Amino acid sequence: MTDEMIAKSDIARFAWPVTLALATVGGSLVAACMMPFVAVTIVTAATMRRSLALTTILAIWATNQLLGFTVLGYPHTGYAFAWGGALGIASILAMLAGAIIMGEQNELSTLRTFGAFLIGFAVYEAALFGFALVVGGTETFTMAIVGQIFANDALWFAGLLLASWLLARAAPTLFGPSPRIRFA
């Protein structure tokens, strides 16, 4: 393999994770408290190897926290930092739950991927609610608020899956093969 082929291979391997990170971090600047962590975790689990998915999730979470505490004015309190950590842990748990549902199949059905999203969302919210039981904040788990978060994540989930599929079709040398999700 030539140096040029290796460089192109590295660019192709990281093009989608970087695109995903830029899109979601841009979204977090627009809607600071509505970062679509579940959408990101399930899309990464569906479109990447587990190690790259985990690295991508952690990078997106860390960037979101950095922007929140520097640009968006999150309070610099132990409570706020603890909630930031809880979001990271809940995101990883959601990705792992979604990955279990999707399994290691070469191709995923839309139904299985959507099921992974639903389970991932339930795991994410349950983890955060469990954290809230310990440190406080359970009052934010109303049906209206959780429903709004679900709607936001669902829209992001659909949009990110579609973007992944379109980018892989439009620029396969840059974004690799189409994701393993079957849209039938």
C-alpha positions as CSV (number, residue, x, y, z in Angstrom):
1,M,0.0,0.0,0.0
2,T,1.4,3.4,-0.9
3,D,1.5,6.3,1.5
4,E,-1.2,8.1,-0.6
5,M,-3.5,5.0,-0.3
6,I,-2.9,4.9,3.5
7,A,-3.7,8.6,3.8
8,K,-6.9,8.2,1.8
9,S,-7.9,5.2,3.9
10,D,-7.4,7.2,7.1
11,I,-9.4,10.1,5.7
12,A,-12.2,7.8,4.7
13,R,-12.3,6.1,8.1
14,F,-12.7,9.3,10.0
15,A,-14.8,11.4,7.5
16,W,-18.1,10.2,8.9
17,P,-17.2,10.4,12.6
18,V,-15.9,14.0,12.0
19,T,-19.0,14.9,10.0
20,L,-21.2,13.5,12.7
21,A,-19.3,15.4,15.4
22,L,-19.5,18.7,13.6
23,A,-23.2,18.3,12.9
24,T,-24.1,17.4,16.5
25,V,-21.8,20.0,18.1
26,G,-23.2,22.6,15.8
27,G,-26.7,21.5,16.9
28,S,-25.7,21.8,20.5
29,L,-24.7,25.4,19.9
30,V,-28.2,26.1,18.6
31,A,-30.1,24.1,21.3
32,A,-27.7,23.9,24.2
33,C,-29.8,21.7,26.5
34,M,-31.2,19.5,23.7
35,M,-28.0,17.7,22.6
36,P,-29.3,14.6,20.8
37,F,-27.1,12.1,22.7
38,V,-29.3,9.1,22.1
39,A,-29.5,9.8,18.4
40,V,-25.7,10.1,18.2
41,T,-25.1,6.9,20.2
42,I,-27.4,4.7,18.1
43,V,-26.3,6.1,14.8
44,T,-22.6,5.5,15.8
45,A,-23.5,2.0,16.9
46,A,-25.3,1.4,13.6
47,T,-22.6,2.9,11.3
48,M,-19.2,2.3,13.0
49,R,-17.1,-0.4,14.7
50,R,-17.8,-0.3,18.5
51,S,-14.4,1.1,19.4
52,L,-14.8,4.0,16.9
53,A,-18.4,4.5,18.0
54,L,-17.3,4.8,21.6
55,T,-14.4,7.2,20.7
56,T,-16.8,9.3,18.6
57,I,-19.4,9.5,21.4
58,L,-16.8,10.5,24.0
59,A,-15.4,13.2,21.7
60,I,-18.8,14.6,21.0
61,W,-19.8,14.5,24.7
62,A,-16.5,16.2,25.7
63,T,-16.8,18.9,23.1
64,N,-20.4,19.5,24.1
65,Q,-19.4,19.8,27.8
66,L,-16.4,22.1,26.9
67,L,-18.7,24.4,24.8
68,G,-21.4,24.3,27.5
69,F,-19.0,25.4,30.3
70,T,-17.1,27.9,28.2
71,V,-19.4,29.4,25.5
72,L,-22.9,28.6,26.6
73,G,-22.5,29.6,30.3
74,Y,-23.3,26.4,32.1
75,P,-22.8,27.1,35.8
76,H,-19.4,26.0,37.2
77,T,-20.8,24.0,40.1
78,G,-20.2,20.5,41.3
79,Y,-23.9,19.7,40.5
80,A,-23.5,20.9,36.9
81,F,-20.2,19.0,36.4
82,A,-21.8,15.9,37.9
83,W,-24.7,16.1,35.5
84,G,-22.3,16.5,32.6
85,G,-20.6,13.3,33.7
86,A,-23.9,11.5,34.1
87,L,-24.8,12.5,30.5
88,G,-21.6,10.9,29.3
89,I,-22.2,7.7,31.2
90,A,-25.8,7.5,30.1
91,S,-24.7,8.0,26.5
92,I,-22.3,5.1,26.7
93,L,-24.9,2.9,28.3
94,A,-27.4,3.8,25.5
95,M,-24.9,3.0,22.8
96,L,-24.1,-0.4,24.4
97,A,-27.8,-1.2,24.8
98,G,-28.5,-0.2,21.2
99,A,-25.5,-2.3,20.0
100,I,-26.8,-5.3,21.8
101,I,-30.2,-4.9,20.1
102,M,-28.6,-4.5,16.7
103,G,-26.1,-7.3,17.1
104,E,-23.2,-7.9,14.8
105,Q,-25.2,-8.5,11.7
106,N,-23.9,-7.2,8.4
107,E,-27.2,-5.6,7.6
108,L,-29.8,-4.1,9.9
109,S,-33.4,-3.7,9.2
110,T,-35.1,-0.3,9.8
111,L,-37.3,-2.0,12.5
112,R,-34.3,-3.4,14.4
113,T,-32.5,0.0,14.2
114,F,-35.6,1.8,15.4
115,G,-35.9,-0.7,18.2
116,A,-32.3,-0.1,19.2
117,F,-33.1,3.6,19.3
118,L,-36.2,3.1,21.6
119,I,-34.2,0.8,23.9
120,G,-31.3,3.2,23.9
121,F,-33.6,6.1,24.8
122,A,-35.1,4.1,27.6
123,V,-31.7,3.2,29.0
124,Y,-30.4,6.7,28.7
125,E,-33.4,8.2,30.5
126,A,-33.5,5.5,33.2
127,A,-29.8,6.1,33.9
128,L,-30.3,9.9,34.2
129,F,-33.4,9.4,36.3
130,G,-31.4,7.1,38.6
131,F,-28.8,9.8,38.9
132,A,-31.5,12.4,39.6
133,L,-32.8,10.2,42.5
134,V,-29.4,10.5,44.1
135,V,-28.4,14.1,43.4
136,G,-31.8,15.8,42.8
137,G,-33.5,16.9,39.6
138,T,-36.3,14.4,39.2
139,E,-38.8,17.2,38.6
140,T,-37.3,17.6,35.1
141,F,-38.6,14.1,34.2
142,T,-42.1,15.2,33.3
143,M,-43.9,13.6,30.4
144,A,-43.8,16.9,28.5
145,I,-40.0,17.3,28.9
146,V,-39.1,13.7,28.2
147,G,-41.4,13.8,25.2
148,Q,-39.7,16.9,23.9
149,I,-36.3,15.3,24.3
150,F,-37.6,12.1,22.6
151,A,-39.0,14.1,19.7
152,N,-35.7,16.0,19.3
153,D,-33.6,12.8,19.4
154,A,-36.0,11.0,17.0
155,L,-35.7,13.8,14.5
156,W,-31.9,13.9,14.8
157,F,-31.8,10.1,14.6
158,A,-33.7,10.0,11.3
159,G,-31.7,13.0,9.9
160,L,-28.3,11.5,10.9
161,L,-29.2,8.1,9.4
162,L,-30.3,9.7,6.2
163,A,-27.2,11.9,6.1
164,S,-25.0,8.9,6.6
165,W,-26.7,7.0,3.8
166,L,-26.7,9.9,1.4
167,L,-23.0,10.8,2.1
168,A,-22.0,7.2,1.6
169,R,-23.9,7.1,-1.7
170,A,-22.6,10.5,-2.9
171,A,-19.0,10.1,-1.9
172,P,-18.2,6.4,-1.2
173,T,-14.5,6.9,-1.5
174,L,-14.6,9.5,1.3
175,F,-17.4,8.1,3.5
176,G,-16.9,4.4,2.8
177,P,-19.7,1.9,1.9
178,S,-23.3,2.7,2.7
179,P,-24.2,2.0,6.3
180,R,-25.4,-1.5,7.2
181,I,-28.9,-0.2,7.6
182,R,-31.5,-1.4,5.1
183,F,-34.2,1.2,4.4
184,A,-36.8,-1.3,3.4
